Amino acid sequence: MFYFFRRGLARIRCEVRADASGNGYELIVDRPDAMVKVESFDAPPELNRRWQELERCLLREGWQGPHARGL
């Protein structure tokens, strides 16, 4: 699942997906400055806690979203 945040003309793309092994999950954050961060999680509750934390942080920084896009 993809989520997009906007601030002016800038965009942040967040992706939540199963990892390559199929045993865990990844949260990928692609920022407008070309910085890409990949975080790995073993279980959905961990991923969900981190996603909520990230979303709160982005909203505090003035980003608008998330705007979801399915695969």
Residue, then its C-alpha position, 0 to 999 in steps of 0.5 A: m500500500f502506498y501513502f502520499f503526503r503533500r506540502g506545497l509542491a513537495r511529496i513524500r511517498c510511504e510504502v508498507r509491504a511484506d519483506a522479501s522473505g515474506n516473514g516480516y514487513e517493511l516501511i519505506v519512506d521516500r522523501p523529496d530530497a531523495m532520502v529513502k529510509v527502509e525500516s523492518f518489522d517482524a509483526p504488524p503491531e510494531l509496524n502499526r505503532r511506527w506508522q502512527e508515530l510517523e504520520r503524527c510527525l509528518l502532520r506536525e511538520g505541516w504535511q497534508g495526507p495521507h492520501a492512499r493508493g493501492l497496488 
